[in-house]
Amino acid sequence: MTGPEEADIEILRREAAFQGYFRIDAYTLRHRTYAGGWTPEIDLEVFERGRTVAVLPYDPERDTVVLIEQFRVGAHAAGLEPWLIEAVAGTREGDESAGETVRREVLEEAGCEVADLEPIGEFLLSPGACSESCAMFIGRVDSDGVGGIHGIAHEGEDIRVETVPAAEAIELVLSGKVPSAYGAIPLLWLAANREDLRRRWLQGPGISG
C-alpha cells in the first residue's frame, strides 16, 4: 500500500507551542488526497520525542530474558496500570549510535552488559501525534545474577529488574500482560524467531551494533 509522497505535503506554518524537556510543535498543513486534489488546511500538534532505542536482553545459554518494570505517567494518564513490564529503552544522546545507546541503557537500567545485537526494526510508536522513531533490538547478555533495583537516582528512576524464562515472558505478552510497545514488540519478535536466534548465537557471535 502506498500513499502520497513527501513532496505532496505543504507546510503552511510551524512553530513551537511548548518547550520544556520535550517540545511540542504546532503545524498548519495540507496534503494531497488519494482521490486527487488537496485537503483543507489542517491544524496539528506534534510531540517531538526524537530518536529512541529499545532492547530485550536475552541469554541464549539459559534461554532467559531480562525484563524491567517501572512507573509510567502516560499509562496513569490513560487510566491504566502505571507500573509496566517493558524491555530496556532510552533516548539517543548527541551523535550516539543506536548500539551505543543500547549498551549504555542496559547497563544503567538492568545492570548487565550487551555482547551482541540482533536488529528487529525501527518503529513509529504513535505517528498520529509523536515524532518518536524507535530502533529495537534483541541484545545478547549473560543473565547470571541479573536482577534487583536499578536506575539513575537523581533522575527519579526506580526500576525493578527480573530474569524470566523466555517461554514465561512470551506467555506474558501473549496473554496481554505487556501493554507497552517497548516490551511487547521485542517479545513478539522473540516468540517468532527464538529458536533460530538461539541456534545462531550458540554457534557463534551475533550482529554487533
N, C-alpha and C positions, 0 to 999 in steps of 0.2 A: 504494500500500500504506500502510495506516495502522496505528498501534499505540495503546497506552494513552496517555491524556492525562497531562500533568504532575501533575494533581490525584490521579491514581491511583498515586502513589508516596508511600510513608510512610517518612520518615527517622526511624529509632529512635535512632540515635546518630551523632554526627560529631565527631571530634577529630583534632588534628594529631598524626600519628605521627612526623613528621620535619620540622624546619625548618632549612634552610640557605639557599643561594642560591635554591633552589626549595623547595617544600613538598609533602609527601605527607599526605593526609588519609585517615583510616580511617573507613569508613561501615559501619553496620549498617542495612539497609533491607529493605523488601519492596515488591512492586508487583503490580498486578492482572495476570492472565494472559489470553491470547487466548481461552482456553476458559471464562473466568469464574472468580471466586474470587481468591485471593491466593497468591503464592509463599511458601515458608517464609522465615524471616529469613536474609538473605544478608550475609556479611561481605566487603567490597570495599575496596580501596585505590585512591586516585586521585592521580596525579601532577598537581599544579596548575601548569600551564605558562603559562596566561594567553593574552593576545591577541598574535598574531604576524602578520607580513606576508611575502609572497614576491613578487618581481617579476623577470620576464625582460626585461632591457634589449634592445630591438630597434631597429635602424636601418633604416627603410623605404627610405631613399635607396640604401643599399648592399646591402640585403637580408641583413643580418648580425645575429647575436645576440652578446651578451656573456655568456660562461659563466665561472663561478668553480669552483675546485677547492680543497678544504681537508680537513683531518683531522677525522673524526667518531668520537668514542669509542663511540657507540652501535653504529655499524657494526662496530667492532672487537669489542665485546662479543658481537655476533651472529655472529661468526666470518666476517664478510665483509670485502672490501677497504675499508679505512677512509678512503682519500682519495677523496672523492666529487665528481663533477661535479654542480653544482647551479645554480639561479638564486640571486640575492641574496635573503637572508632575514634577519629580525631581529624583536626583541620591541618592541612598542609601549610607550613610557615615559610614565608620568603620564597627562595628558589629550591626548597626541598623537593626531591623526587618522591613519588608515591611510596617507593620502597623504604626510603629514609624515614618518612613519617610513620610508616607501619612499624618499623623496628623501634622507634622512639616511643610510640604509643603503647606497644605491647610491654615494653619494659616498665613504663610508668604505671599502666593500668593493671597489668597482670603479673608483673614481677618475673618475667621469663624472657628468653631471647629467641628470636626467629632465625632459623638456619636457612630455609629455602622458602620461596614464594610461588604459589600457583595462581595466576590471574584468573578471576571469574568474569570480570567485565566492568564497564563503567555505567552507572545508573543515575537517572534523574528521579529523585525520590518524591518530589511534589512539583512537577513542572508547570502546573497552572498558576503557581504563586511564588515559587522559590527557584533561585538560580543554582542551587546546590547540585554539583556533579560529583558522585561518589565512586571512586575506584575500589573494587572489592577483591579480596584475595583469601586463599587458604594459606596459612603460614605453618611451616613445619617446626615443631617445638619438641623439647623433652619435657613432658608434663610431670615428671617425678618430683614430688614435694611441692607442686604449684598449688596455691590456694591462699586464703586469708583475706585481709583487708588492705587495699592499695589505693593509690591516687595521690594527687598533689594537694596537701593540706591547705595551703594558702589560697588555692582555687576552689576550696569547698568540696573537693572530690571525696566521696565516701563510697568506695567500690568494693563489693564483695566478689571474690574470685573463687570459682569452684571447678574442679576437674571432674568431668562426667563421661561415662562410656558413650561412644559415638552413637550407638543404637538408641540409647536412652534420650540423648539430646535430639536426635531426629524424630523420635516419637513426640517429644515436647512440641516441636514446630508443627508436626502433622496433626496434633490434637488442638491446635490453636492457642497454645500457651506461650508463644513467642510473637507478640503483635508488632514488635519493632522491626522495620525492614532491615536495619543493621544486623539483626540476628537471624531473621527469617530467610533472607536471600542466600547468605553463605551456607546455612544449614540445609536448605533445599537443594543447593548445588551439590553439597557433600552427599546428600541422600542419593542423588542420581549418579555420582561419579566416585563414590568412596572406594570401591574395590579396585578400580583402575588406578586411582591416585595412590592408594596404599601399595599396590603392586609396584608402581614406578618408583615411589620414594624408598621402598625397601630394597630395590635393586640398585639404586644409585641416587645422585643428587637431583633435586628438583630444579625449578626455574628461579634463578636468583634475580632480584629486582632492587 
